[in-house]
Amino acid sequence: MSTESDIREFLASRRAGITPQQAGLPAYGGNRRVPGLRREEVAMLAGVSVDYYVRLERGNLAGASEEVLDAVANALQLDDAERAHLYDLARAAAKRPTRRKRARGPLPDSVLRVLHSMTDSPAFIRNGRLDILAVNRLGRALYSPLFPDPTTATANIARFQFLDPNGRDFFPDWDQSVNTTVALLRTEAGRAPHDSGLTGLVGELVTRSEEFRAAWARHNVRLHHTGRKSFRHPAAGVLTLDFDAMELPAQPGLTLTAYSAAPGTPEHDALRFLAAWAATGSTAAGSAPA
């Protein structure tokens, strides 16, 4: 991954995604050769010269001040995730330290105790590459297609989703799931541009998955803290669960994700079924709840 090309393609894609009308500019004539805003229009909105903005969009963010970055972000109407990504790219271009160091070594016992104490919620701990580093019993039951072998301790969500034949069936909201997964990896690439493991994963997925390659080229980024996610589980059927993703301050770069369902809902019944299914270790626990 090249920082200059990432900057160039990110800024160009954001510029192409906003129309003059959205930016509050008059649109003269109907024969514009470029989608979205022209470079000179972004420069005007940001209060910088056209030549300077062109240099920025060519990947020369190293000397850009916070004021300039904020002005460009405002001109392009970047959301919080996109704005943070722009700053990450500027840090990478200037070869400044990334926003956070990464946790190294095994997970502390105290963190694992918290994870495994969550007996009513599927939960796991992942890193920015979407490696599942630890998972509780109900989480392992929910993500059972990622852990086909009882001895499997870790798994990678993106690799399963794009390269495993079962990936498409497991994520029924396929397009949304693809966009989220790729946006999370793109966000992490800005935060950790020198992560060789991430570079290798992205290279593998770009080479082997056309869908990943197309989504990666869109340069979308995302902050992923709460929402709803759907699964098509081989035993419990289709269920849509609420999730909360909480960063672990004492373990930089790691996130605890937990799923839940409101009592009295079919999804809550499905989680109870999953708990029974996990306790037996096989589908002999019964058929999926009606």
BAMAR-221150 format. One line per 8 residues: number of its first residue (from 1); their letters; for each residue x, y, z of N, C-alpha, C, CB. Coordinates in pm, whole numbers, plus 50000, padded with zeros to 5 digits. Each point is the difference from the previous one (the first is absolute). Glycine has a CB too. Layout:
<nupas>
NUM = a = X,Y,Z,X,Y,Z,X,Y,Z,X,Y,Z ~ ...
</nupas>
This chain:
<nupas>
1 = mstesdir = 50084,49881,50000,49916,50119,50000,50088,50124,50000,49817,49876,50122 ~ 50159,50216,49785,50078,50123,49988,49921,50115,50061,50113,49914,49791 ~ 49951,50160,50301,49931,50111,50064,49960,50105,49899,50128,49957,50209 ~ 49961,50076,49698,49968,50103,49901,49880,49960,49915,50241,50066,49995 ~ 49756,49811,49959,49886,49957,49918,49873,49994,50084,50155,49870,49851 ~ 49856,50090,50276,49882,49998,50087,49944,50140,50018,50090,49799,50118 ~ 49998,50299,49904,49955,50138,50014,49933,50047,49871,50185,50046,50164 ~ 49882,49931,49726,49948,50045,49870,49862,49941,49972,50236,50020,49915
9 = eflasrra = 49752,49851,50103,49874,49934,49967,49890,50033,50101,50130,49816,49892 ~ 49907,50200,50236,49900,50035,50100,49943,50139,49973,50117,49856,50168 ~ 49970,50243,49814,49951,50136,49976,49922,50009,49869,50194,50090,50129 ~ 49854,49844,49767,49929,50004,49872,49863,49935,50012,50220,49995,49879 ~ 49771,49895,50195,49870,49933,50014,49903,50083,50082,50115,49780,49983 ~ 49934,50290,50121,49910,50086,50078,49958,50121,49917,50111,49926,50214 ~ 49980,50127,49707,49965,50114,49914,49895,49961,49897,50231,50094,50032 ~ 49782,49784,49915,49903,49953,49900,49863,49974,50060,50189,49901,49873
17 = gitpqqag = 49805,50083,50259,49874,49964,50063,49915,50116,50046,50111,49797,50069 ~ 49933,50326,49907,49922,50115,50043,49975,50091,49881,50098,49985,50232 ~ 49778,50054,49748,49963,50083,49886,50015,50148,50035,49839,49822,49920 ~ 50169,50265,49978,50004,50144,50029,49881,50045,50083,50125,50034,49788 ~ 49756,49911,50182,49882,50038,50076,50015,49964,50147,49861,49970,49795 ~ 50191,49910,50233,50021,49960,50139,50101,50089,50070,49944,49766,49937 ~ 50151,50285,49987,50103,50087,50057,49956,50146,50007,50171,49844,49912 ~ 49708,50185,50040,49951,50137,50002,50055,50086,49889,49975,49977,50240
25 = lpayggnr = 50069,49959,49650,50056,50073,49887,49903,49998,49883,50233,49943,50075 ~ 49766,50161,49844,49918,49997,49879,50058,49902,49899,49931,50238,50038 ~ 49981,49693,49891,50045,49906,49896,49973,50065,49865,49953,49796,50146 ~ 50152,50250,49789,49987,50067,49872,50006,49897,49888,50103,50210,50094 ~ 49790,49783,49828,50000,49908,49887,49981,49857,50045,50147,50156,49876 ~ 49820,49758,50030,49975,49860,50034,50106,49906,49949,49763,50053,49998 ~ 50346,49998,49949,50101,49914,49938,50130,50005,50080,49896,50037,49773 ~ 50099,49909,50349,50121,49993,50083,50076,49873,49965,49888,50132,50186
33 = rvpglrre = 50241,49881,49796,50081,49885,49959,50035,49908,50115,50091,50139,49817 ~ 49893,49908,50306,50036,49918,50116,49878,49984,50090,50241,50078,49989 ~ 49744,49806,50074,49893,49986,50099,50035,50079,50125,49941,49772,49910 ~ 49959,50282,50155,50026,50071,50124,50065,50135,49979,50020,49783,50110 ~ 50061,50257,49986,50065,50130,49996,50128,49997,49919,49901,50051,50221 ~ 50132,50063,49720,50131,50018,49939,50102,50033,50109,49894,50078,49781 ~ 50233,49903,50187,50104,50031,50097,49997,50148,50039,50141,49815,49906 ~ 49836,50271,49995,50000,50143,50030,49884,50038,50091,50109,50043,49781
41 = evamlagv = 49781,49882,50211,49886,50027,50088,50032,49958,50143,49842,49969,49807 ~ 50224,49917,50209,50041,49959,50135,50099,50101,50057,49965,49757,49940 ~ 50129,50288,49978,50098,50098,50046,49931,50128,50047,50169,49904,49841 ~ 49733,50142,50083,49928,50122,50038,49927,49979,50133,49974,50062,49757 ~ 49957,49824,50257,49926,49973,50123,50093,49987,50120,49824,49886,49865 ~ 50296,50060,50112,50096,49980,50109,50083,50124,50029,50008,49760,49940 ~ 49986,50339,49971,50077,50122,50021,50148,49984,49974,49833,50064,50165 ~ 50203,49849,49741,50140,49981,49962,50011,50020,49849,50042,49839,50193
49 = svdyyvrl = 50081,50176,49760,50019,50018,49856,49974,49869,49927,50168,50183,50042 ~ 49799,49829,49830,49977,49880,49920,50126,49915,49993,49826,50122,49865 ~ 50289,49943,50114,50125,49925,49991,50028,49923,50129,50090,50172,49841 ~ 49880,49892,50273,50027,49932,50127,49907,49880,50018,50076,50219,50100 ~ 49795,49799,49866,49909,49885,50015,50040,49887,49906,49814,50157,50067 ~ 50227,49877,49812,50044,49896,49906,50115,49921,50060,49926,50140,49804 ~ 50168,49929,50262,50112,49929,50063,49949,49908,50111,50153,50193,49946 ~ 49750,49855,50131,49943,49916,50106,49938,49874,49941,49958,50204,50140
57 = ergnlaga = 49964,49814,49754,49931,49885,49943,50095,49905,49929,49798,50142,49973 ~ 50319,49904,49994,50101,49911,49942,50073,49919,50107,50028,50162,49813 ~ 49936,49861,50313,50058,49920,50108,50097,50073,50088,49970,49811,49855 ~ 50047,50320,50122,50098,50077,50077,49934,50064,50123,50130,50045,49788 ~ 49830,49872,50306,49936,50050,50122,50099,50026,50112,49797,49876,49935 ~ 50329,50090,50045,50096,50000,50111,50009,50134,50072,50128,49828,49877 ~ 49867,50282,50051,50016,50130,50065,49870,50072,50030,50214,50014,49887 ~ 49674,49921,50091,49871,50066,50018,49971,50021,50149,49916,49897,49786
65 = seevldav = 50041,50224,50249,49967,50032,50139,49863,49944,50035,50142,50209,49988 ~ 49829,49789,50143,49868,49956,50044,49891,50089,49942,50100,49910,50211 ~ 49929,50221,49780,49901,50092,49946,49968,49967,49854,50081,50177,50158 ~ 50022,49791,49764,49978,49965,49860,49923,49869,49989,50211,50119,49936 ~ 49827,49782,50145,49930,49872,49995,49853,50017,50038,50214,49881,50056 ~ 49760,50199,50047,49861,50026,50039,49925,50070,49888,50070,50013,50240 ~ 49996,50083,49694,49934,50073,49892,49966,49908,49884,50123,50207,50068 ~ 49969,49703,49897,49973,49904,49893,49888,49905,50041,50240,50015,49924
73 = analqldd = 49765,49938,50202,49895,49910,50048,49864,50067,49996,50167,49887,50147 ~ 49827,50241,49890,49873,50072,49996,49953,50019,49856,50060,50117,50213 ~ 50033,49916,49698,49963,50020,49860,49943,49873,49939,50178,50174,49980 ~ 49878,49712,50056,49955,49872,49945,49887,49938,50083,50229,49966,49909 ~ 49731,50105,50198,49891,49954,50087,50026,49858,50052,49840,50146,49873 ~ 50281,49833,50177,50038,49869,50051,49929,49973,50132,50222,50017,49886 ~ 49738,49857,50135,49943,49963,50129,50113,49972,50099,49795,49903,49886 ~ 50170,50058,50235,50102,49984,50104,50104,49895,49962,49830,50066,50171
81 = aerahlyd = 50125,49822,49772,50093,49894,49962,50093,50047,49888,49831,49827,50068 ~ 50114,50243,49834,50081,50049,49888,50099,50107,50046,49810,49949,49844 ~ 50145,50137,50246,50089,50105,50051,50118,49937,50077,49804,50160,50016 ~ 50165,49743,50069,50108,49931,50073,50095,49930,49904,49846,49969,50196 ~ 50098,49973,49697,50083,49931,49902,50093,50098,49928,49819,49828,49970 ~ 50130,50290,49998,50084,50102,49936,50118,50036,50089,49799,50090,49878 ~ 50176,49926,50251,50108,50030,50094,50098,49883,50010,49846,50149,50129 ~ 50103,49729,49869,50089,49883,50003,50090,49998,49877,49828,49873,50131
89 = laraaakr = 50115,50157,49753,50080,50003,49877,50106,50109,50006,49803,49912,49872 ~ 50160,50203,50186,50098,50108,50013,50114,49959,50093,49818,50169,49960 ~ 50149,49761,50150,50104,49951,50090,50093,49903,49928,49845,50030,50195 ~ 50094,49881,49727,50081,49903,49927,50090,50069,49898,49820,49827,50032 ~ 50126,50275,49900,50079,50071,49899,50118,50073,50064,49794,50027,49861 ~ 50184,50025,50261,50107,50073,50070,50090,49907,50079,49851,50196,50014 ~ 50116,49673,49981,50076,49899,50076,50001,50032,50149,50143,49959,49800 ~ 49743,50099,50248,49983,50023,50143,49942,49874,50064,49967,50249,49963
97 = ptrrkrar = 50045,49739,50170,49945,49881,50066,49850,49989,49976,50178,50015,50175 ~ 49774,49862,49816,49857,49978,49983,49927,50040,50127,50044,49813,49838 ~ 49822,50192,50153,49921,50048,50112,50013,49915,50125,49844,50092,49835 ~ 50183,49782,50150,50004,49912,50117,50096,49886,49975,49763,50061,50058 ~ 50301,49895,50047,50082,49881,49991,49910,49877,50003,50194,50118,50111 ~ 49859,49772,49841,49924,49876,49998,50038,49912,50118,49983,50013,49750 ~ 49915,49920,50306,50027,49907,50109,50084,49883,49948,49783,50065,50113 ~ 50310,49892,49968,50086,49887,49964,49992,49894,50108,50155,50153,49871
105 = gplpdsvl = 49871,49724,50091,49999,49893,50097,49861,49945,50023,50198,50102,50106 ~ 49791,49798,49981,49870,49937,50026,49905,50095,50072,50113,49778,50010 ~ 49758,50195,49978,49901,50080,50070,50011,49976,50150,49847,49990,49800 ~ 50139,50115,50280,50007,49982,50146,49887,49909,50050,50105,50227,50020 ~ 49923,49701,50086,49898,49913,50059,49877,50077,50041,50180,49848,50078 ~ 49838,50275,49970,49885,50080,50045,49905,50029,49884,50142,50102,50179 ~ 49914,49926,49703,49916,50025,49882,49926,49874,49960,50159,50179,49923 ~ 49910,49708,50080,49936,49874,49964,49890,49963,50100,50213,49924,49893
113 = rvlhsmtd = 49808,50109,50235,49895,49972,50099,49875,50081,49970,50174,49949,50172 ~ 49844,50176,49793,49884,50083,49963,49928,49940,49880,50116,50205,50090 ~ 49960,49757,49809,49941,49942,49879,49918,49876,50033,50191,50089,49864 ~ 49866,49820,50213,49933,49873,50025,49891,50011,50107,50210,49885,49935 ~ 49787,50228,50137,49890,50022,50095,49871,50042,49931,50170,50062,50172 ~ 49839,49975,49701,49881,50044,49924,49930,49876,49945,50111,50222,49938 ~ 49818,49709,50149,49942,49870,49963,49872,50013,49918,50101,49906,50205 ~ 49834,50210,49799,49874,50017,49926,50018,50070,49866,49884,50008,50218
121 = spafirng = 50237,50034,49752,50025,50075,49877,50115,49938,49923,49915,50210,50109 ~ 50067,49767,49761,50115,49963,49917,50099,50116,49999,49857,49847,49855 ~ 50268,50124,50168,50100,50107,50006,50135,49949,49955,49874,50109,50188 ~ 50205,49982,49757,50137,49965,49960,50087,50123,50006,49916,49814,49853 ~ 50213,50164,50146,50099,50108,49995,50074,49989,49868,50024,50005,50254 ~ 49986,50105,49675,50067,50000,49870,50101,50113,49995,49797,49902,49889 ~ 50293,50085,50013,50092,50111,49972,49952,50074,49875,50193,49874,50106 ~ 49886,50224,49849,49960,50080,49886,50000,49924,49869,50089,50193,50119
129 = rldilavn = 49979,49694,49875,50000,49916,49879,49879,49907,49996,50249,50011,49997 ~ 49665,50000,50103,49881,49915,50014,50036,49856,50032,49880,50148,49841 ~ 50235,49833,50223,50034,49870,50058,49923,49984,50130,50231,50001,49894 ~ 49692,49893,50121,49938,49969,50129,50106,49935,50087,49767,49971,49895 ~ 50273,50099,50210,50109,49954,50086,49950,49917,50118,50128,50201,49934 ~ 49750,49825,50110,49939,49925,50110,49849,50010,49984,50197,50044,50156 ~ 49733,49851,49883,49855,49995,49982,49939,49921,50115,50023,50015,49747 ~ 49861,50031,50303,49935,49923,50106,49918,49886,49938,49993,50205,50149
137 = rlgralys = 49949,49712,49937,49935,49879,49949,49883,50034,49907,50069,49880,50209 ~ 49849,50219,49830,49885,50035,49916,50046,50068,49871,49858,50023,50206 ~ 50249,50053,49801,50055,50061,49879,50053,49895,49904,50057,50202,50130 ~ 50006,49697,49924,50051,49891,49916,49884,49924,49935,50203,49979,50147 ~ 49687,50007,49927,49882,49934,49944,49940,50084,49887,49954,49892,50222 ~ 50036,50240,49799,49946,50087,49896,50088,49997,49876,49898,50147,50176 ~ 50231,49861,49843,50095,50003,49888,50054,49860,49969,50062,50235,50062 ~ 49857,49664,49961,50047,49861,49983,50055,49971,49860,49832,49934,50169
145 = plfpdptt = 50116,50126,49722,50061,49972,49869,50146,50046,49990,49773,50022,49902 ~ 50267,50074,50182,50140,50044,50000,50088,49906,50083,49923,50236,49971 ~ 50014,49680,50110,50074,49909,50088,49954,49857,49977,50028,50183,50172 ~ 49993,49763,49708,49950,49866,49970,50069,49890,50079,49947,50082,49775 ~ 50173,49946,50270,50077,49902,50077,50002,50043,50147,50144,49943,49797 ~ 49822,49968,50296,50000,50038,50142,50134,50052,50050,49825,49831,50034 ~ 50282,50134,49898,50133,50044,50044,50038,50136,49943,50066,49762,50017 ~ 49853,50293,49891,50030,50130,49941,49982,50109,50105,49927,49919,49772
153 = ataniarf = 50178,50158,50253,49996,50101,50105,49971,50140,49946,50159,49862,50130 ~ 49883,50166,49747,49983,50134,49944,49945,49988,49858,50188,50090,50142 ~ 49760,50021,49808,49948,50004,49863,50004,50143,49952,49850,49799,50041 ~ 50145,50220,49828,49996,50134,49942,49868,50019,49928,50252,50004,49975 ~ 49673,50098,50067,49866,50021,49946,50005,50030,49851,49925,50084,50223 ~ 50166,50003,49734,50006,50039,49859,50040,49883,49912,50058,50232,50069 ~ 50040,49692,49974,50043,49885,49920,49886,49899,49985,50238,50034,50079 ~ 49689,49940,50030,49885,49910,49992,49894,50056,49906,50045,49920,50234
161 = qfldpngr = 49925,50207,49781,49892,50060,49923,50026,49994,49850,49953,50149,50192 ~ 50168,49881,49766,50028,50011,49857,50057,49874,49937,50037,50239,50040 ~ 50023,49675,50037,50070,49886,49941,49937,49865,50035,50206,50135,50008 ~ 49715,49857,50097,49937,49873,50038,49868,49985,49925,50110,50008,50229 ~ 49861,49875,49715,49873,49981,49928,49878,50025,50087,50116,49835,49857 ~ 49897,50154,50275,49886,50021,50089,49979,50146,50038,50039,49772,50087 ~ 50054,50315,49873,49992,50138,50041,49875,50072,49953,50244,50001,49999 ~ 49722,49982,49875,49885,50072,49946,49870,49955,50066,50121,50023,49782
169 = dffpdwdq = 49868,49849,50250,49878,49950,50062,49989,50047,50145,50007,49800,49849 ~ 50105,50213,50220,49998,50036,50141,49959,50145,50022,50178,49831,50040 ~ 49854,50257,49864,49965,50142,50012,49889,50032,49901,50237,50059,50074 ~ 49635,49933,49966,49890,50017,49904,49991,50141,49943,49879,49822,50123 ~ 50154,50280,49956,50003,50137,49947,50137,50022,49935,49837,50085,50179 ~ 50183,49847,49709,50134,49986,49944,50064,50133,49965,49931,49781,49913 ~ 49999,50302,50010,50061,50126,49954,50038,50088,50119,49866,49987,49788 ~ 50043,50026,50308,50030,50081,50117,50117,49943,50078,49760,50068,50013
177 = svnttval = 50242,49801,50001,50109,49935,50075,50134,50019,49930,49836,49832,50087 ~ 50165,50155,49781,50123,50021,49923,50050,50143,50020,49926,49830,49829 ~ 49984,50267,50157,50041,50139,50013,50056,50029,50139,49826,50064,49832 ~ 50110,49879,50271,50047,50023,50137,50138,49939,50022,49763,50004,50079 ~ 50253,49871,49880,50128,49931,50021,50114,50073,49930,49878,49783,50019 ~ 50102,50255,49856,50106,50066,49925,50028,50139,50057,49935,49870,49794 ~ 49960,50201,50247,50020,50133,50058,50078,49992,50130,49787,50076,49893 ~ 50190,49820,50187,50077,49984,50123,50147,49974,49970,49795,49911,50114
185 = lrteagra = 50232,50006,49787,50140,49974,49963,50066,50124,49941,49942,49760,49960 ~ 49983,50316,49960,50055,50123,49942,50031,50101,50111,49870,49961,49786 ~ 50042,50048,50314,50025,50088,50114,50126,49959,50074,49754,50040,50022 ~ 50261,49830,50000,50119,49950,50070,50126,50024,49918,49859,49827,50112 ~ 50131,50166,49756,50117,50025,49915,50050,50143,50017,49915,49831,49836 ~ 49994,50264,50187,50042,50136,50027,50064,50014,50137,49820,50080,49852 ~ 50125,49848,50246,50053,50007,50136,50136,49932,50012,49766,50006,50086 ~ 50251,49884,49842,50121,49919,50015,50059,49969,49863,49911,49899,50213
193 = phdsgltg = 50143,50202,49718,50046,49979,49862,50119,49906,49988,49917,50226,49950 ~ 50152,49749,50160,50119,49914,49994,49975,49862,50059,50141,50204,50014 ~ 49734,49761,50004,49964,49868,50054,50017,49897,49888,49837,50102,50168 ~ 50268,49820,49840,50028,49903,49892,49893,49892,49993,50244,50044,50028 ~ 49698,49920,50086,49893,49901,49999,49879,50050,49925,50083,49912,50215 ~ 49882,50216,49806,49887,50059,49930,50030,50011,49851,49936,50127,50207 ~ 50184,49917,49760,50039,50011,49859,49989,49864,49930,50153,50191,50056 ~ 49894,49705,50012,49991,49866,49942,49857,49954,49982,50217,49949,50104
201 = lvgelvtr = 49698,50078,49996,49859,49961,49991,49931,50071,49884,49996,49959,50247 ~ 50023,50172,49744,49937,50076,49891,50051,49951,49865,49976,50200,50151 ~ 50154,49776,49838,50054,49949,49874,49940,49867,49962,50210,50120,50048 ~ 49772,49792,50049,49939,49870,49973,49856,50016,49953,50148,49895,50172 ~ 49775,50191,49895,49859,50016,49965,49983,50071,49867,49945,50006,50243 ~ 50138,50094,49730,49994,50070,49871,50030,49903,49886,50069,50215,50111 ~ 50025,49696,49911,50040,49905,49896,49894,49893,49977,50237,50041,50060 ~ 49699,49914,50047,49914,49882,49989,49850,50030,49994,50175,49880,50121
209 = seefraaw = 49784,50242,49911,49857,50032,50003,49970,50125,49918,49982,49894,50226 ~ 49943,50088,49667,49962,50115,49918,49911,50096,50077,50018,49857,49795 ~ 49892,50088,50289,49911,50087,50078,50079,50084,50099,49816,49832,49976 ~ 50281,50107,50090,50082,50078,50091,50076,50107,49923,50023,49802,50153 ~ 50033,50163,49735,50080,50095,49921,49915,50120,49960,50141,49811,49914 ~ 49735,50167,50045,49913,50110,49960,49964,50088,50119,49909,49858,49815 ~ 50061,50079,50299,49963,50077,50119,50120,50077,50055,49823,49831,50053 ~ 50295,50109,49943,50121,50066,50048,50030,50125,49920,50090,49778,50074
217 = arhnvrlh = 49882,50218,49797,50029,50115,49913,49908,50118,50027,50078,49840,49827 ~ 49813,50139,50247,49909,50111,50030,50051,50089,50113,49812,49857,49923 ~ 50285,50096,50153,50064,50079,50106,49902,50046,50108,50165,50075,49832 ~ 49732,49847,50195,49908,50033,50108,50060,49961,50134,49804,49970,49845 ~ 50170,50110,50257,50048,49972,50135,49881,50008,50095,50232,50093,49948 ~ 49787,49851,50172,49887,49992,50091,50047,49990,50145,49864,49889,49820 ~ 50060,50179,50269,50011,49978,50144,49887,49906,50039,50107,50230,50042 ~ 49926,49665,50029,49907,49888,50018,49979,49977,50149,50075,49893,49781
225 = htgrksfr = 49830,50179,50279,49983,49991,50145,49871,49932,50042,50133,50205,50016 ~ 49760,49813,49909,49873,49939,50037,49913,49985,49876,50015,50100,50232 ~ 49891,49808,49773,49912,49977,49886,49932,49865,50009,50147,50146,49861 ~ 49812,49803,50024,49935,49870,49991,50068,49919,49890,49780,50096,50083 ~ 50230,49775,49938,50067,49913,49904,49921,49871,49986,50225,50099,50058 ~ 49763,49855,49818,49923,49879,49970,50092,49883,49971,49813,50141,49911 ~ 50141,49741,50128,50072,49875,49977,49902,49895,49950,50171,50057,50179 ~ 49879,49852,49740,49923,49880,49965,50076,49882,50060,49906,50102,49782
233 = hpaagvlt = 50052,49860,50338,50072,49897,50075,49955,49861,49956,50022,50157,50196 ~ 50070,49748,49791,49962,49868,49950,49902,49926,50090,50221,49989,49894 ~ 49772,50046,50234,49906,49933,50091,49887,50091,50044,50186,49857,50077 ~ 49842,50269,49948,49900,50092,50055,49924,50077,49893,50142,50020,50200 ~ 49899,49971,49675,49932,50072,49894,50043,50145,49993,49807,49847,50025 ~ 50110,50236,49914,50032,50142,49983,49965,50075,50128,49959,49985,49750 ~ 50135,50092,50299,49975,50084,50117,50074,50132,49984,49968,49797,50147 ~ 49969,50309,49900,50059,50134,49995,50018,50049,50142,49893,50050,49775
241 = ldfdamel = 50230,49980,50262,50034,50034,50137,50054,50142,50009,50049,49760,50046 ~ 49927,50303,50069,50065,50126,50031,50146,49972,50036,49780,50104,50079 ~ 50308,49989,49888,50139,49983,50042,50054,50130,50055,50033,49822,49829 ~ 50063,50165,50261,50077,50113,50050,50147,49961,49992,49812,50077,50155 ~ 50267,50010,49784,50144,49976,49984,50074,50102,50085,49969,49907,49764 ~ 50103,50044,50336,50064,50086,50099,50151,49984,49994,49798,49984,50148 ~ 50272,50125,49824,50145,49996,49998,50053,49980,50142,50006,50149,49795 ~ 50102,49777,50217,50060,49971,50130,50116,50097,50023,49933,49755,49986
249 = paqpgltl = 50049,50348,50096,50104,50102,50015,50134,49944,50046,49821,50161,50052 ~ 50176,49737,50032,50126,49943,50050,50064,49904,49901,49911,50025,50230 ~ 50016,49943,49663,50052,49911,49896,49982,50069,49865,49944,49791,50137 ~ 50141,50307,49832,49979,50081,49879,49989,49916,49874,50125,50184,50111 ~ 49777,49850,49807,49980,49929,49875,49905,49883,50010,50224,50070,49938 ~ 49732,49896,50183,49911,49886,50018,49859,50048,50034,50194,49858,50076 ~ 49707,50066,49879,49860,50035,50018,49923,49880,50053,50015,50169,49815 ~ 49901,49856,50285,49909,49898,50050,49864,50024,49937,50127,49979,50220
257 = taysaapg = 49823,49923,49707,49869,50009,49935,49905,49902,50068,50105,50069,49780 ~ 49777,49981,50259,49900,49916,50066,49866,50017,49930,50122,50019,50221 ~ 49806,49871,49765,49868,49999,49936,49892,49977,50105,50101,49915,49785 ~ 49782,50140,50191,49889,49983,50093,49868,50009,49925,50138,50096,50187 ~ 49755,49868,49884,49865,50008,49944,49904,50034,50113,50054,49833,49817 ~ 49843,50243,50152,49902,50039,50101,49922,49878,50047,49983,50230,49898 ~ 49990,49758,50232,49921,49887,50050,49863,49993,49932,50119,50018,50220 ~ 49836,49860,49757,49869,49980,49940,49998,50003,49849,49909,50098,50202
265 = tpehdalr = 50207,49924,49735,50007,50004,49854,50044,49864,49947,50053,50247,50006 ~ 49919,49726,49866,50050,49875,49940,50151,49988,50008,49805,50002,49847 ~ 50264,50111,50142,50146,49996,50008,50048,49959,50139,50011,50179,49824 ~ 49917,49865,50279,50036,49959,50136,49980,49849,50017,49935,50227,50087 ~ 49955,49723,49856,49978,49854,50003,50111,49927,49925,49751,50038,50014 ~ 50292,50021,49874,50107,49937,49922,50131,49995,50078,49890,50081,49790 ~ 50138,50024,50288,50121,49999,50083,49991,49892,50107,50031,50245,49957 ~ 49850,49736,50100,49984,49893,50099,50021,49864,49934,49838,50143,50132
273 = flaawaat = 50112,49843,49746,50023,49875,49927,50149,49979,49975,49775,50022,49892 ~ 50293,50086,50068,50144,49989,49974,50076,49958,50126,49979,50175,49822 ~ 49978,49878,50293,50066,49963,50125,49985,49851,50027,49957,50230,50090 ~ 49922,49717,49886,49979,49856,50018,50080,49920,49899,49771,50046,50090 ~ 50232,50003,49788,50075,49933,49892,50149,49997,50033,49828,50075,49832 ~ 50222,50038,50222,50142,50006,50037,50030,49907,50116,50009,50236,49919 ~ 49897,49751,50173,50024,49916,50118,50014,49853,49962,49873,50163,50138 ~ 50057,49794,49757,50009,49861,49957,50117,49977,49907,49755,49980,50026
281 = gstaagsa = 50289,50129,49908,50110,49986,49905,49959,49942,49868,50148,49974,50190 ~ 49721,50014,49783,49954,49945,49873,49859,50047,49973,50147,49798,50027 ~ 49806,50179,49850,49865,50039,49963,49896,49910,50065,50088,50086,49786 ~ 49955,49817,50293,49906,49913,50068,49917,50073,50104,50156,49812,49961 ~ 49880,50315,50065,49922,50077,50097,49859,50024,49951,50208,50108,50078 ~ 49767,49873,49792,49865,50018,49950,49998,50084,49876,49914,49977,50228 ~ 49971,50041,49717,49984,50081,49880,49990,50146,50038,49887,49811,49881 ~ 50125,50274,50018,49994,50143,50025,49864,50037,50054,50167,50042,49819
289 = pa = 49827,50062,50270,49872,50041,50055,49911,50056,49892,50109,50047,50217 ~ 49761,49934,49798,49904,50049,49900,49988,50150,50010,49874,49784,50009
</nupas>
